[in-house]
Amino acid sequence: MGVIVGQSGDFYFDRHRSLAKLAAQEVADSIGIEPEPAFDATSITGNHGLTGPIAAPWRIFRNANPPAHADAAYAYWPCTDATSMMANMNGSRWTGNAWLYVWANRAMTPNPAQSGTFNTKPNMIQSLSCDGKLVFDGVSTYRCVYSTYEKANAATQSLIRYWLGRSDFAAPWVEAGGAASDFVFVSELYADVTSGKPSAYFTTCIPGHPHQVMQDIPWLPSTLTGGAGSFTRATAMAGRIGQVPGVVLDYEVQDGRSTAMSPAFLRALCDDIHTATPAGKLFIRTNPLDRLNAGQIATGLDADNLPAVLAHTDYLSVKLWSRNTQGDLAQSYAAQMAMLKGTSGSQPVDYAKLVILFELNCTLDDARFVHTLLTGSADTSPQAIMYWAHGATELGAAGARTRDLILTTLLGHAATG
C-alpha cells in the first residue's frame, strides 16, 4: 500500500515513511507530560481530507489529549475534537477543539436489576496518576462513591461549574447536604496516595470492590502539583485561537435512577455551560439509547424523555458497537432512532446534534454502514463520529485492522491506492 499525497482536500496514508521518533519528545517537552504513543510506519498522519466535505466537515472526536500543535506527531489522527480528563491538555497550542471529559458520578444506592446491595462500580478520579502511570488502572485502585443520587449529581455539577470558572461552584453540593469545606483538589489526593502513609481520603470499603474508596467527598480538577486555578477552562484554553470549550459528559451512571431525575440533571448541566459561555457545548456520551433504562445499565433515560434530553443538549451519542442487542448494526441504529422519536414515533430528530460512537472492534461491513450515515443528508443522518477503542490499538502492525475501520468509516473503503 503506497503513499498518496494529494492536492488540497486530499489525504495521505503513509505505510513507508517511519515517523516513529518524530517529536515524541517534542510533545513531552511542549506540554510537560509523558509523550503520546509515537507515529510509526503505519500511522494515519494528520486530517488531510478525512474530515469530510469542505463546506460542512464532519466532526471527528477522539478520547485523547489534544496534539501539541497542528503538525505534531500524534497517535490519534484524524481528529477535529480531542476530549480529555487529563490536565495535560493545558499546554497544547493546537487550534482544534479540546473538550473536558467528565464521568458522571454514580450513586451507591441499590440498583434493583443488580445483585447485592450496592452499585459496585465506583467512579474514576480524573488526572490522578503516579510516576507517569494512571492510578485508576485496570483494577480501579483509587475511586470515589456517593451515598445518594443527589450527592452524586451535585459532585458532578460542582466539578463542571468549577472548571467553567463559576464562583458558585459549591452551591449544588451544599444544596445536596454537603459543606463548602468538603472539596479537595486532585493534587491533594495525589499527595495523599503517594505519601507512603495510610490514606486520609480512601478509607471506605464497599462490597464487591477490591480497594478502599473515597465516599461523599467531592473533588475538583487540578494539575498533580497545583491547586486552585491550575486546571480550569481558563488555563486549558490559554493560547487557543477562536476555540469554544465544551464538556463531554460520560453518562453511564447505571445506578437505577428515575426517568424524572436524569433529564432534569442533564438540563441543569447544559444550562450551567451555556450560562458560563453562551457558545459552550455539552456532549452527552452514553450507552445505546434503546438500553438506557434496561436491566443493569438503568440510567433513567427512555423513549418518553430522550426527545427532551436531545432538545436541551448540544450533542448526544448514538452508540454502535459489536455487542449490540440486535446483532446487526443497522438494526441497532434504527432502534436508537426510534427512541429519539419518542413513544409516539413522531418527534422530530435534530441529526446535527447526533454523534456516532463507533467501537473499533466492529467489522468492515459495519464501518461501511457508518460511512453511509456520515455521507447521508445532514437532515437525516448524523454528521459527527467519535471513535471508541474498547481495547483496540491503532499503533504498529497490530493496529492495521483498527486503522482500516477508521478509514472505511470516512472513505467507504480501507484501501488508499
C-alpha positions in Angstrom: 0.0 0.0 0.0 1.6 3.2 -1.1 1.6 6.9 -0.2 -0.9 9.3 -1.6 -0.1 12.9 -1.3 -2.9 14.9 -2.9 -3.9 18.4 -3.6 -5.8 20.4 -1.1 -8.6 18.3 0.4 -6.9 15.0 -0.3 -5.2 12.8 2.3 -2.2 10.6 2.7 -1.8 7.3 4.5 1.8 6.6 5.0 2.9 2.9 5.2 6.5 3.6 4.2 7.9 6.7 5.9 8.6 5.9 9.5 7.9 8.8 11.9 8.4 6.7 15.0 10.6 9.1 16.8 9.5 12.3 15.2 8.6 14.6 18.1 7.5 12.1 20.7 9.9 14.1 22.8 8.6 17.3 21.3 5.2 16.5 22.6 6.5 15.8 26.0 8.6 18.9 26.1 5.9 21.2 24.9 3.2 20.1 27.3 5.2 18.7 30.1 3.9 15.2 30.1 4.8 11.6 29.2 4.8 11.5 25.4 1.8 10.2 23.5 2.4 7.0 21.6 4.6 8.0 18.7 3.8 7.8 15.0 5.2 4.8 13.2 5.3 3.5 9.7 1.6 2.6 9.7 0.1 5.7 11.1 -2.6 7.9 9.7 -0.9 11.3 9.5 -3.0 14.4 10.0 -6.6 15.0 8.9 -5.8 15.6 5.2 -9.3 15.4 3.8 -10.5 12.7 6.2 -12.9 15.2 7.8 -15.5 15.1 5.1 -17.0 17.7 2.8 -15.1 21.0 2.7 -18.2 23.1 3.0 -19.6 21.1 6.1 -16.8 19.0 7.5 -17.5 16.1 9.8 -16.5 16.4 13.4 -14.2 13.6 14.5 -14.0 13.2 18.3 -11.1 11.3 19.9 -10.9 10.5 23.6 -7.3 11.6 24.0 -5.2 14.6 24.9 -5.0 17.1 22.1 -1.8 17.2 20.0 0.8 19.7 21.0 0.2 21.6 17.8 -1.3 21.1 14.3 1.8 19.5 12.9 2.8 17.4 15.9 3.4 13.7 15.9 0.1 12.3 17.2 -1.3 8.8 17.5 -4.9 9.8 17.1 -5.3 11.5 13.7 -7.8 12.1 12.2 -9.2 14.4 14.9 -11.1 17.7 15.0 -12.2 17.4 18.6 -10.0 16.0 21.4 -11.6 15.2 24.7 -9.6 14.5 27.8 -9.9 14.2 31.5 -6.2 15.0 32.0 -4.8 18.4 33.0 -2.1 17.8 30.4 -4.2 19.5 27.8 -3.3 22.8 29.5 -0.2 23.1 27.3 -1.4 22.3 23.8 -1.2 25.1 21.2 -3.4 23.2 18.8 -6.2 25.3 17.4 -8.7 22.4 17.1 -11.3 21.8 19.7 -10.4 20.5 23.2 -13.2 19.3 25.5 -13.1 18.4 29.2 -14.1 14.7 29.7 -16.2 14.1 32.9 -17.5 10.9 34.2 -21.0 11.4 35.8 -20.8 10.2 39.3 -22.8 7.2 40.4 -24.9 6.7 43.5 -24.1 3.7 45.6 -27.8 3.0 46.2 -29.0 -0.4 45.1 -30.0 -0.8 41.5 -32.9 -3.4 41.6 -31.5 -5.1 38.5 -28.1 -5.7 40.0 -27.2 -8.3 42.6 -26.1 -7.3 46.0 -26.9 -4.2 48.0 -24.5 -1.7 46.2 -23.7 -0.5 42.7 -20.2 -1.8 42.8 -18.6 0.3 40.1 -17.2 3.5 41.7 -16.1 6.4 39.6 -12.6 7.2 38.4 -10.9 10.3 39.6 -9.5 12.4 36.7 -5.9 13.3 36.3 -4.8 11.2 39.4 -1.6 9.5 38.3 1.6 8.4 39.9 5.1 8.4 38.3 3.6 8.8 34.9 1.1 6.0 35.2 -2.6 6.3 35.9 -3.5 5.3 39.4 -7.0 4.4 38.2 -5.7 1.3 36.4 -7.4 -1.8 35.3 -8.2 -2.8 38.8 -9.7 0.5 39.7 -7.3 1.5 42.5 -8.5 4.9 43.6 -12.1 5.8 43.0 -15.0 7.6 44.7 -18.5 6.8 45.7 -21.6 8.8 46.7 -24.3 7.7 49.1 -27.3 9.3 47.3 -28.3 10.3 43.8 -28.4 13.9 44.9 -24.8 13.9 46.2 -23.6 12.1 43.1 -25.2 14.6 40.8 -24.1 17.6 42.9 -20.5 16.4 42.9 -20.6 16.2 39.1 -22.3 19.6 38.7 -19.9 21.3 41.1 -16.9 19.9 39.3 -18.1 21.2 35.9 -19.0 24.6 37.4 -15.6 24.9 38.9 -13.9 24.1 35.6 -16.1 26.7 33.9 -14.9 29.3 36.4 -18.1 29.9 38.2 -17.8 31.3 41.7 -21.0 29.4 42.8 -19.5 26.0 42.1 -20.1 24.7 45.6 -23.9 25.6 45.6 -25.1 22.2 44.2 -23.1 20.3 46.8 -24.3 22.4 49.7 -27.9 22.0 48.5 -27.4 18.2 48.5 -26.5 18.3 52.2 -22.7 18.8 52.0 -20.5 21.6 53.1 -18.4 24.0 51.1 -15.3 22.9 53.0 -15.7 19.3 51.7 -14.0 19.9 48.4 -10.5 18.5 47.7 -8.2 19.1 44.7 -6.7 16.3 42.7 -3.2 17.5 43.8 -4.3 16.9 47.4 -5.4 13.4 46.6 -2.2 12.8 44.7 -0.1 13.9 47.6 -2.2 11.7 49.9 -1.8 8.5 47.8 1.9 9.0 47.2 2.9 9.9 50.8 3.6 6.4 51.9 1.2 6.8 54.8 -2.3 5.5 55.2 -4.7 7.5 53.1 -6.7 10.2 54.7 -9.4 10.0 52.0 -9.6 6.5 50.7 -11.0 4.9 53.8 -14.3 3.2 52.8 -14.8 -0.4 52.0 -17.8 -1.4 49.8 -19.0 -4.9 49.0 -17.6 -6.3 45.7 -14.8 -3.8 45.3 -11.2 -4.8 46.0 -9.9 -1.4 47.2 -10.9 1.2 49.7 -12.7 4.2 48.1 -13.4 7.8 48.9 -17.0 8.4 50.0 -19.1 11.6 49.8 -16.0 13.8 49.2 -16.4 16.0 46.1 -13.1 16.6 44.2 -12.0 19.4 41.9 -9.7 19.1 38.9 -6.1 20.4 39.1 -2.7 19.5 37.9 -0.9 17.0 40.0 1.1 19.6 41.9 -1.1 22.7 41.6 -4.1 23.8 43.5 -6.9 26.2 42.8 -6.9 27.5 39.3 -4.3 25.1 37.9 -6.8 23.3 35.7 -9.8 25.3 34.7 -11.4 26.3 31.4 -9.2 29.5 31.5 -5.9 27.5 31.9 -6.9 24.8 29.4 -8.0 27.3 26.8 -4.9 29.6 27.2 -3.3 30.2 23.8 -6.0 28.6 21.8 -7.4 30.7 18.9 -11.2 31.0 18.4 -12.0 27.8 20.3 -15.2 27.4 22.2 -14.7 24.9 25.1 -17.1 22.1 25.8 -17.7 19.3 28.2 -18.1 15.7 27.2 -20.2 14.0 30.0 -19.8 10.2 30.1 -23.3 9.5 31.4 -23.2 5.8 32.2 -24.4 6.1 35.8 -26.2 2.7 35.7 -27.5 3.2 39.2 -31.2 2.7 38.8 -32.1 6.4 38.9 -35.6 7.5 37.9 -36.7 8.7 34.5 -37.6 12.0 36.1 -34.2 12.7 37.6 -31.9 12.2 34.6 -33.5 14.8 32.2 -33.6 17.5 34.9 -30.0 16.9 35.9 -28.7 16.9 32.3 -30.6 20.1 31.5 -29.1 21.8 34.6 -25.6 20.9 33.4 -26.4 22.3 29.9 -27.8 25.5 31.4 -24.6 25.9 33.5 -22.4 25.6 30.5 -24.4 28.0 28.4 -24.6 30.5 31.3 -20.8 30.4 31.6 -20.3 30.8 27.9 -23.3 31.1 25.5 -21.4 29.2 22.7 -20.2 26.5 25.1 -21.3 22.9 24.4 -22.5 19.8 26.3 -21.9 16.4 24.7 -23.7 13.6 26.4 -21.9 10.3 25.7 -23.9 7.3 26.9 -24.9 3.7 26.3 -27.0 2.5 23.4 -30.2 4.6 23.6 -32.5 1.6 23.4 -30.9 0.2 26.5 -30.7 3.2 28.8 -33.5 2.1 31.2 -33.0 -1.6 30.9 -31.5 -4.1 33.4 -28.1 -3.4 34.9 -27.4 -0.3 32.8 -30.5 1.6 34.1 -29.7 5.2 33.7 -33.1 6.8 33.7 -33.5 7.6 30.0 -36.1 6.2 27.7 -38.4 7.0 24.8 -40.5 9.2 27.0 -37.7 11.6 27.9 -35.0 11.2 25.3 -36.6 13.7 22.8 -36.5 16.4 25.6 -32.9 15.4 26.5 -31.8 15.9 22.9 -33.6 19.2 22.7 -31.7 20.5 25.7 -28.2 19.4 24.9 -25.7 20.2 22.1 -24.6 16.6 21.2 -25.8 13.1 22.1 -24.1 9.9 21.2 -25.6 7.0 19.3 -23.5 4.0 20.3 -22.8 1.5 17.5 -20.8 -1.5 18.8 -20.1 -5.1 18.1 -22.2 -6.4 21.0 -25.4 -4.6 20.2 -28.6 -6.2 21.3 -30.0 -6.7 17.8 -26.9 -8.5 16.4 -26.9 -6.1 13.5 -25.5 -2.6 13.5 -28.1 -1.1 11.1 -31.0 -2.6 13.2 -29.3 -1.2 16.4 -29.1 2.3 14.8 -32.8 2.1 13.8 -33.8 1.1 17.3 -32.0 4.0 18.8 -33.5 6.4 16.3 -36.9 5.1 17.3 -36.2 6.0 20.9 -35.4 9.6 19.9 -38.7 9.8 18.1 -40.5 9.3 21.4 -43.3 6.9 22.3 -45.5 8.4 19.6 -42.8 7.8 17.0 -43.4 11.3 15.6 -41.0 13.5 17.5 -38.5 15.3 15.1 -34.9 14.4 15.5 -32.2 17.0 15.2 -29.5 15.0 13.4 -27.0 17.8 13.7 -26.8 17.0 17.4 -26.0 13.3 17.0 -22.5 11.8 17.2 -22.0 8.2 16.2 -20.0 6.5 18.9 -18.2 3.7 16.9 -16.5 0.9 18.5 -13.2 -0.1 16.8 -13.9 -3.8 17.3 -16.7 -3.9 14.7 -16.5 -5.3 11.1 -15.6 -3.6 7.8 -19.3 -4.0 6.8 -20.2 -2.1 10.0 -17.8 0.6 9.1 -19.2 0.8 5.6 -22.7 1.3 7.1 -21.4 4.1 9.3 -19.9 5.7 6.1 -23.4 5.7 4.5 -24.6 7.6 7.6 -21.8 10.2 7.5 -22.3 10.7 3.8 -26.1 11.0 4.1 -28.0 14.2 4.1 -27.4 16.3 7.2 -31.2 16.5 7.6 -31.5 12.7 8.0 -28.1 11.4 9.2 -25.5 12.2 11.9 -22.5 14.2 10.7 -20.1 13.5 13.5 -18.3 10.5 14.8 -16.4 9.5 18.0 -14.1 6.5 17.9 -14.2 4.2 20.9 -11.1 2.0 21.1 -12.5 -0.5 23.6 -9.1 -2.2 23.8 -8.2 -1.9 20.2 -4.9 -0.4 19.2 -4.1 1.9 16.3 -0.3 1.6 16.6 2.1 -0.5 14.5 1.2 -3.7 12.6 -1.2 -4.7 15.3 -3.3 -1.7 14.6 -3.8 -2.3 10.9 -7.3 -3.5 11.3 -8.3 -0.7 13.6 -6.9 1.9 11.1 -8.8 0.1 8.3 -12.0 0.5 10.2 -11.4 4.2 10.7 -10.6 4.7 7.0 -13.6 2.8 6.0 -16.0 4.9 8.1 -14.6 8.0 6.5 -13.8 6.9 2.9 -16.1 3.9 2.4 -13.1 1.6 1.9 -9.8 0.8 3.6 -7.5 0.9 0.6 -5.6 4.1 -0.2 -4.3 3.4 -3.6 
